[in-house]
Amino acid sequence: MKSIISFLLCAFLSAGAFCATTIVSLRTDYLDTPLGIDEYQPRFSWQMQSDRTGAAQSAYRILVAAGEDKLAAGEYVYDTGKIVSDISVGMRYRGEVLRPVTRYFWKVQAWDENGAMIESAPSWFETGLMGLGWSRANWIGSSEVLLSKYRTFFIIDFDVQIPTGSNRAVFVYSAKDEGNYISVEINLNGNNRAQFIIRHSVEGVEHESFVEDISHIITAANKNSTHRVRLKVTTPGYHRMSFLNPEINGVRIEYRPPASAQTPPAPQFPAQSALTLAQARVQNSTAGRFTINPYPGGEYITDWARLHSIGFKQPDGERAIFSNITISEDNWDTVLYVDPVPSHDVRGANKFEVWQPYGHTSAPMLRKNVTLDKPVKSARLYVTARGIYEFYINGERVGNDYFNPGWTDYRFRIMYNTYDITSMLKQGVNGLGAMLGTGWFSDLNLFTASFVDPYGIRQSIMAKIRVTYEDGTTQTILTDGSWKCFDYGPVTRNGFQFGEDYDARKEQDGWTTGSFDDSQWKPATVFERPPASNAQRIPVWRRLRRPQGARRLDYRLF
C-alpha cells in the first residue's frame, strides 16, 4: 500500500514539475496565418494556455516585423509596448502602413498574474493586393450565354406564314413531353374572323384556355402574308402558373373576358423587396395578359411553367411556315438562342415535333499557357468571379473550397481569394485554366421565380498571378484578351436550384495542362471592370443607437 501511495505522489510531483504556461492560437483577423489580408489595421488574438489553476494574463505586448529575421532582430514595424490588460481578442494593428503582397511576422509577450513573462512562437499574416490593385487585369469570359430548360422568364419571337389553302399554325413551348405543354395557334377561320387560341396540356389532357379575336391584326387582305409573333413568358412566385403576353406584328393581344366571367385577379407582389435590382425588373414584367394555370387548386409546385422544349403541333392537312425563331430575355436585353434552321415548312400530320433549344452552350472554360524561365521562389494567385469559379494549374485544382468568391451584392462589392500556388508552378511551360458557374450572380439562385439573373447573365473571372523568382525578380500574369475560351465543355447546365448536368462525352482531356492544343478555342471576351474587395473574411458592422437609460454590457464579462 505504501509503495502505491509513493508511486502516485511521485507521479503527481513529476507532472507538476512540468506544468507550463504558453501563448498559443495566434490569429490575425480571427484566422490562422491568413493569406490576402486587405485590412490596413488587422486585429490580433491569442490564447493563454496553462496547467496551473488560476493562471491569467495581466499584461501583453504585440510585436510585428516585415520578416521573420527582422522579428528576431527586433526591427519592428509595430510595438505596443507593455500594456496592462487581460484582453487578448481583437487588438488592432496601429503601426507603420502595411505594404501590399507582404508577409509579416508577429509574436506576443504576455505576463501572468504573478508578473512572469511568457513569449509566444512567431506567427504570420500576408497582405493582399491592397493599394497595389489589379493593375491591367481584366474580367474575361464567354460571349455566349448558357440557356437552361428551367428558365422561367423568356421571349420567343418567330415569323409564321399560313399559305393559301391552309388556315392554322400551331406553335408549342414549355413542352416537357407530349402530354405536358403550352401551345398558341393562329386560326384564320376560313373567311371568318381570325383567332388567337391558347391551349395547355396536363398529363395528356388538352385544355383550351383562351380564344381571342385578332381580325384587327390579321385581316382578309394580309392573312396569307408573313406575320411576326412574340410570346413573352413569365411566371410568379413558385412556378405554379405561366403568364403570357403575346404580340402579332407588334400589336399586343389583349385579354377580353366574356361578359359573364370575372377578370382573374392580378398577381400580388410585396411592395418592397430585399432581393435587389433584378427582382424589381422581373416584377415589372409579370403582369401577364393571359394566365395559364395547369393546377388551379394550387395542389402542385412543379417545373411546368418553364422553357423546356419548343416546336410545332400542326393539325392534319394544315401547312405553316415558321422561320427566324429566337429566344431572348429583357432583364439584360440578351439573345439566348437563335434557331440554326432558318425555316421550317411544317405540313400537318398532328405530330408533336419539338426540340431542345438549350444545352448547346456549356459552362465557360478559359485557359492560357505561360512560360516561367527561372526557378520559382514563391507565387500567389489572386482571383475573383462574377459567378463562381474553379481554377486549375498544370492539371491540378487550386484550393479545396467551393462556390468562391461568395455572395455579395455584386453591384457594390465583389470578394476575391488568395492562394499560395508556389508548389503548383514549375520552370518552363505551365497550363492555367478556369471554369465558371452561375452561382449567385445569374440563373435562378433562389427558389422563387422572381429572382432570375439578379446581377447579370454572363459570368466572368478576373485573376492576377504574382511570381517571385529565386533571383528576386518578379513576373505578373493577368487575365486579359490573350486567354482562350471554349463554350462546349461537359457542364451543360449548372445552378444552385437545379444542380448540374454533366456530359462526359464533351470532356477536354488535359485542357489545364501546358501541353494542350487550344488552337480551336476562341479568344476570351473582355468585360467591363467593376471594383473588387477582399474575400478572406466578411465583417458585419451595424451602428446602433443606445436607448436612453440603457446600460452598455462589457463583452469581457462573457
ZIZIQUI-V666958 format. One record per residue. N is the residue number from 1. RES is the residue in one letter. PSI is psi in whole degrees, 0 to 359 (999 if undefined). D_LAST is the distance of its C-alpha to the last C-alpha in Angstrom with 1 decimal. Layout:
N_RES_PSI_D_LAST, N_RES_PSI_D_LAST
This chain:
1_M_316_46.4, 2_K_322_46.2, 3_S_323_46.1, 4_I_315_43.1, 5_I_317_41.2, 6_S_320_42.2, 7_F_313_41.1, 8_L_319_37.6, 9_L_316_37.2, 10_C_318_38.4, 11_A_317_36.0, 12_F_314_33.0, 13_L_322_34.2, 14_S_316_34.9, 15_A_320_31.4, 16_G_328_30.0, 17_A_335_32.3, 18_F_10_30.7, 19_C_137_27.0, 20_A_152_25.5, 21_T_129_22.5, 22_T_161_22.4, 23_I_120_20.6, 24_V_178_20.4, 25_S_49_19.4, 26_L_127_20.4, 27_R_144_19.9, 28_T_124_21.4, 29_D_40_20.1, 30_Y_19_17.9, 31_L_151_21.2, 32_D_117_23.1, 33_T_65_26.3, 34_P_147_26.8, 35_L_146_30.2, 36_G_31_31.0, 37_I_125_28.2, 38_D_12_29.5, 39_E_128_26.9, 40_Y_341_28.3, 41_Q_71_25.0, 42_P_164_23.0, 43_R_140_19.4, 44_F_143_18.9, 45_S_154_16.2, 46_W_173_16.5, 47_Q_144_15.3, 48_M_129_16.6, 49_Q_129_18.2, 50_S_148_19.9, 51_D_358_21.8, 52_R_127_21.5, 53_T_133_19.3, 54_G_1_17.2, 55_A_140_17.6, 56_A_151_15.3, 57_Q_135_16.0, 58_S_341_17.6, 59_A_163_19.2, 60_Y_166_20.1, 61_R_126_23.1, 62_I_133_23.5, 63_L_127_27.1, 64_V_137_28.6, 65_A_158_32.3, 66_A_45_34.6, 67_G_151_35.7, 68_E_323_35.0, 69_D_324_38.0, 70_K_328_37.0, 71_L_318_33.6, 72_A_328_35.4, 73_A_355_37.9, 74_G_20_35.4, 75_E_85_36.5, 76_Y_146_33.2, 77_V_350_32.5, 78_Y_129_29.2, 79_D_112_28.2, 80_T_341_25.3, 81_G_175_26.7, 82_K_122_24.5, 83_I_123_21.5, 84_V_107_19.7, 85_S_148_16.0, 86_D_5_13.2, 87_I_136_12.1, 88_S_21_13.3, 89_V_131_12.4, 90_G_38_14.7, 91_M_121_17.1, 92_R_144_20.3, 93_Y_133_23.8, 94_R_40_26.1, 95_G_208_29.2, 96_E_155_32.6, 97_V_128_33.1, 98_L_140_32.4, 99_R_150_35.6, 100_P_160_35.9, 101_V_50_36.5, 102_T_137_35.5, 103_R_123_33.5, 104_Y_141_31.3, 105_F_146_30.1, 106_W_159_27.2, 107_K_169_25.5, 108_V_136_23.0, 109_Q_128_23.8, 110_A_146_21.0, 111_W_135_21.6, 112_D_188_20.1, 113_E_343_19.8, 114_N_2_23.5, 115_G_6_24.4, 116_A_135_25.6, 117_M_134_25.4, 118_I_133_24.6, 119_E_136_25.7, 120_S_163_24.7, 121_A_154_27.4, 122_P_148_28.2, 123_S_181_26.8, 124_W_161_28.2, 125_F_155_28.0, 126_E_131_31.0, 127_T_156_31.5, 128_G_208_33.2, 129_L_328_36.2, 130_M_229_34.5, 131_G_345_37.4, 132_L_327_39.9, 133_G_190_39.9, 134_W_7_41.9, 135_S_246_45.2, 136_R_13_48.0, 137_A_142_46.1, 138_N_155_47.1, 139_W_125_45.8, 140_I_156_48.3, 141_G_212_49.0, 142_S_148_51.9, 143_S_343_54.2, 144_E_165_54.4, 145_V_134_52.2, 146_L_119_50.9, 147_L_130_52.3, 148_S_145_50.8, 149_K_342_52.6, 150_Y_5_49.6, 151_R_137_49.9, 152_T_340_49.9, 153_F_114_51.0, 154_F_163_54.2, 155_I_125_57.7, 156_I_125_60.9, 157_D_140_64.0, 158_F_158_67.4, 159_D_146_71.1, 160_V_138_73.4, 161_Q_131_77.1, 162_I_107_79.1, 163_P_163_82.7, 164_T_135_85.8, 165_G_347_86.5, 166_S_162_82.8, 167_N_345_80.6, 168_R_143_77.0, 169_A_124_74.1, 170_V_119_71.0, 171_F_140_67.8, 172_V_139_64.9, 173_Y_175_61.2, 174_S_40_57.9, 175_A_104_60.0, 176_K_320_58.0, 177_D_187_61.3, 178_E_343_64.7, 179_G_356_63.3, 180_N_107_60.4, 181_Y_172_61.0, 182_I_140_61.7, 183_S_150_65.1, 184_V_140_66.8, 185_E_135_70.5, 186_I_120_73.1, 187_N_112_76.1, 188_L_342_79.2, 189_N_39_80.7, 190_G_233_84.2, 191_N_7_85.9, 192_N_196_83.4, 193_R_134_80.2, 194_A_148_77.6, 195_Q_152_74.4, 196_F_120_70.8, 197_I_130_69.5, 198_I_128_65.9, 199_R_157_65.5, 200_H_147_62.7, 201_S_132_63.0, 202_V_119_60.5, 203_E_42_61.2, 204_G_357_64.8, 205_V_115_65.6, 206_E_137_66.4, 207_H_138_65.9, 208_E_108_67.5, 209_S_313_64.8, 210_F_146_66.6, 211_V_117_70.1, 212_E_142_70.5, 213_D_123_73.7, 214_I_26_73.7, 215_S_343_77.4, 216_H_347_76.5, 217_I_309_74.9, 218_I_111_77.2, 219_T_176_80.7, 220_A_330_84.1, 221_A_329_84.8, 222_N_9_81.7, 223_K_331_80.8, 224_N_11_81.9, 225_S_175_80.2, 226_T_132_76.9, 227_H_143_73.9, 228_R_124_70.4, 229_V_136_67.7, 230_R_129_64.0, 231_L_106_61.5, 232_K_114_58.0, 233_V_131_55.7, 234_T_173_52.2, 235_T_146_50.0, 236_P_164_47.3, 237_G_246_44.0, 238_Y_32_44.2, 239_H_26_47.7, 240_R_349_49.6, 241_M_169_52.4, 242_S_134_54.1, 243_F_142_55.2, 244_L_125_58.3, 245_N_98_59.7, 246_P_149_63.2, 247_E_148_65.7, 248_I_125_69.2, 249_N_36_70.8, 250_G_0_67.9, 251_V_124_68.5, 252_R_136_65.6, 253_I_119_66.6, 254_E_142_65.5, 255_Y_123_64.6, 256_R_97_67.2, 257_P_148_66.5, 258_P_155_69.5, 259_A_329_70.4, 260_S_352_69.5, 261_A_156_66.1, 262_Q_140_62.8, 263_T_129_60.9, 264_P_143_57.7, 265_P_145_54.6, 266_A_148_53.0, 267_P_143_49.8, 268_Q_134_46.7, 269_F_153_43.8, 270_P_147_40.7, 271_A_325_41.4, 272_Q_153_38.5, 273_S_146_36.9, 274_A_11_33.7, 275_L_17_35.6, 276_T_198_37.3, 277_L_324_40.9, 278_A_330_42.8, 279_Q_319_41.9, 280_A_320_43.6, 281_R_315_46.6, 282_V_318_46.9, 283_Q_324_46.6, 284_N_343_49.5, 285_S_5_51.6, 286_T_14_51.1, 287_A_75_53.4, 288_G_136_55.8, 289_R_329_59.4, 290_F_133_59.9, 291_T_119_57.3, 292_I_114_58.0, 293_N_105_56.0, 294_P_333_56.8, 295_Y_83_54.8, 296_P_333_55.3, 297_G_356_53.4, 298_G_25_50.3, 299_E_348_50.2, 300_Y_139_49.3, 301_I_110_46.9, 302_T_180_48.9, 303_D_31_49.6, 304_W_317_53.0, 305_A_63_52.7, 306_R_178_52.5, 307_L_305_54.9, 308_H_236_56.0, 309_S_160_59.7, 310_I_162_62.4, 311_G_216_66.2, 312_F_159_69.2, 313_K_69_70.8, 314_Q_130_74.3, 315_P_160_76.6, 316_D_133_79.9, 317_G_0_82.5, 318_E_139_80.3, 319_R_138_79.8, 320_A_147_77.1, 321_I_115_76.2, 322_F_137_72.5, 323_S_166_71.6, 324_N_50_69.0, 325_I_126_66.0, 326_T_157_62.6, 327_I_133_59.0, 328_S_180_56.7, 329_E_153_53.6, 330_D_7_53.1, 331_N_315_49.4, 332_W_14_50.2, 333_D_57_54.1, 334_T_134_54.4, 335_V_124_57.3, 336_L_333_55.8, 337_Y_137_59.1, 338_V_123_62.8, 339_D_122_65.2, 340_P_344_67.2, 341_V_115_70.2, 342_P_324_71.8, 343_S_141_73.7, 344_H_111_73.9, 345_D_99_77.2, 346_V_118_76.3, 347_R_122_79.2, 348_G_131_78.2, 349_A_19_78.2, 350_N_31_75.3, 351_K_148_73.2, 352_F_99_69.5, 353_E_101_69.2, 354_V_163_65.6, 355_W_166_63.7, 356_Q_117_60.1, 357_P_3_59.5, 358_Y_174_56.2, 359_G_358_55.5, 360_H_326_57.8, 361_T_137_55.0, 362_S_179_52.1, 363_A_134_48.7, 364_P_135_49.5, 365_M_130_50.0, 366_L_144_50.1, 367_R_164_51.2, 368_K_145_52.6, 369_N_138_54.1, 370_V_146_53.2, 371_T_126_54.9, 372_L_117_53.2, 373_D_6_55.9, 374_K_163_54.0, 375_P_139_51.5, 376_V_129_47.9, 377_K_314_45.3, 378_S_157_42.3, 379_A_141_41.9, 380_R_142_39.3, 381_L_125_39.5, 382_Y_123_37.9, 383_V_144_38.4, 384_T_173_37.6, 385_A_151_39.3, 386_R_94_40.1, 387_G_208_39.7, 388_I_160_38.4, 389_Y_159_40.1, 390_E_130_40.8, 391_F_142_42.1, 392_Y_146_44.5, 393_I_123_46.1, 394_N_44_49.2, 395_G_358_48.7, 396_E_141_45.0, 397_R_137_42.1, 398_V_123_39.5, 399_G_168_36.0, 400_N_17_34.8, 401_D_168_32.8, 402_Y_163_34.2, 403_F_27_34.4, 404_N_149_33.9, 405_P_15_33.2, 406_G_168_31.2, 407_W_122_31.4, 408_T_175_31.3, 409_D_100_33.6, 410_Y_344_36.4, 411_R_334_38.1, 412_F_332_35.5, 413_R_136_33.6, 414_I_130_34.3, 415_M_165_32.1, 416_Y_161_33.7, 417_N_153_33.1, 418_T_133_33.9, 419_Y_142_35.5, 420_D_111_36.9, 421_I_21_40.4, 422_T_312_42.1, 423_S_347_43.2, 424_M_343_44.5, 425_L_160_47.1, 426_K_160_50.3, 427_Q_131_53.2, 428_G_208_55.7, 429_V_132_55.4, 430_N_139_52.0, 431_G_129_51.4, 432_L_139_48.6, 433_G_153_47.9, 434_A_142_45.5, 435_M_139_45.5, 436_L_147_44.0, 437_G_166_42.6, 438_T_320_42.1, 439_G_221_38.3, 440_W_353_36.7, 441_F_318_39.3, 442_S_185_42.3, 443_D_197_43.8, 444_L_105_42.1, 445_N_2_38.4, 446_L_162_37.4, 447_F_329_39.2, 448_T_143_40.6, 449_A_344_43.9, 450_S_4_43.1, 451_F_69_40.9, 452_V_132_43.6, 453_D_58_43.8, 454_P_330_41.0, 455_Y_348_41.2, 456_G_182_44.5, 457_I_345_46.9, 458_R_126_47.5, 459_Q_155_44.8, 460_S_164_44.8, 461_I_148_43.1, 462_M_131_42.7, 463_A_154_42.3, 464_K_125_42.8, 465_I_127_43.3, 466_R_115_43.3, 467_V_130_45.3, 468_T_124_45.5, 469_Y_165_48.6, 470_E_332_49.1, 471_D_4_51.3, 472_G_349_48.5, 473_T_163_50.0, 474_T_159_48.1, 475_Q_139_49.0, 476_T_131_47.3, 477_I_130_48.0, 478_L_157_47.3, 479_T_128_47.7, 480_D_191_50.8, 481_G_353_54.1, 482_S_349_55.3, 483_W_157_53.2, 484_K_156_54.9, 485_C_145_53.9, 486_F_130_54.9, 487_D_7_54.6, 488_Y_39_56.0, 489_G_190_53.6, 490_P_337_52.3, 491_V_92_49.3, 492_T_347_51.4, 493_R_142_48.6, 494_N_150_44.8, 495_G_156_42.0, 496_F_328_38.7, 497_Q_330_40.3, 498_F_13_43.5, 499_G_206_42.8, 500_E_137_45.3, 501_D_128_49.0, 502_Y_124_50.2, 503_D_100_53.9, 504_A_341_54.3, 505_R_341_57.9, 506_K_9_56.7, 507_E_145_54.7, 508_Q_92_55.6, 509_D_129_55.7, 510_G_19_54.4, 511_W_345_53.5, 512_T_13_50.6, 513_T_163_52.8, 514_G_346_54.9, 515_S_1_58.1, 516_F_140_57.8, 517_D_108_60.6, 518_D_24_59.2, 519_S_338_62.5, 520_Q_358_62.5, 521_W_153_59.1, 522_K_162_59.0, 523_P_144_57.3, 524_A_151_53.7, 525_T_134_53.3, 526_V_129_51.5, 527_F_167_49.3, 528_E_150_48.0, 529_R_108_44.9, 530_P_174_41.7, 531_P_158_38.8, 532_A_158_36.2, 533_S_177_32.6, 534_N_145_30.3, 535_A_6_29.1, 536_Q_332_26.8, 537_R_161_23.7, 538_I_87_23.3, 539_P_144_21.0, 540_V_123_20.4, 541_W_137_20.2, 542_R_134_20.6, 543_R_115_21.4, 544_L_141_20.3, 545_R_127_22.0, 546_R_125_20.0, 547_P_151_22.1, 548_Q_132_23.8, 549_G_352_22.0, 550_A_154_18.6, 551_R_147_15.6, 552_R_129_13.2, 553_L_137_9.5, 554_D_116_8.0, 555_Y_341_5.7, 556_R_348_5.5, 557_L_348_3.8, 558_F_999_0.0
